[in-house]
Amino acid sequence: MGKGIFQSFPYGIMSGMQFDAKALRLRLTGRKIGCPFHYRETVDSTNRFAMELARGGAPEGTVVLADRQTAGMGRLQRVWQSPPGCNLYLSVILRPAVAPSEISQITLLAGVAIAEAIAAICPAGVGIKWPNDVRIRGRKVCGILAEMATAGGSSAVILGIGLNVNIKSENFDQGHRDTATSLREETGREHSREDVAFLLCESLESWYETFMHAGFAPVREEWLALSDMQGKRVRVLFRDEVQEGTVAGIDRDGALLLADGRGDVRRITAGDATIEKG
Ligand code: BTN
């Protein structure tokens, strides 16, 4: 089990800041993403909860949001530590007509939508790192976990988003203090989680509609514009295998393109990328 960002966060320290779920539900009424809207003060994982709802036939656009998760999940079996009163933990049920192999495109789409929403709050330094991180000045502010849910003949994508909104850097786990950030740390002020969640849902809805009508090409174009990896040397770890090279973009399917300097370009479809310093 990997270590999460908030490994040693003392629960309850920010519990005075109650999430106004009623107000957010009202603002989301009638929209495609966020209606219906389920709020829980505490849940094990919003992805797991949304998975259950999806298997029971919940409609596309259903959002599950929690103030706190007790078993928040990151990619590659990592823990996503989820203290109360400060961040956003939400999952969206989508039902796109895509093959399981294309689910990574939904992750990339979400990265674009989230980066744009965040840039409206914090205009400088927002970037996307393949495959699932949104960063500010090179520090992770948001992680995305897309999973497939199947039941009977139907399937859904559960799009999980963990966004650091008001957490202070001193409350990050020691091991992540130099690599993680929050909107509060970057802007020097607190933000309404309801407003940020609304912005996220709006941006996701707009990019999801673009994807459904025009496919992955416009998402790819914007992803390349927002990526902070282009031309950088990276190491990609997948299971026990390490691939190294210079980022040459993503292809039409969303795979990372790595140039090896001898004219060969490899497609990487899964893994954890680390950008080399210097
Ligand atoms: C990552 O960067 O490893 C992905 C992190 C995804 C975390 C979010 S929080 C809301 C949703 N519920 C979960 O259990 N995980 C995702």
Residues whose N, C-alpha, C, O or C-beta is under 5 A from the ligand:
A	BS01	BTN	S45 T46 N47 A71 G72 M73 G74 R75 W80 Y89 L90 N132 G143 I144 L145 G160 I161 G162
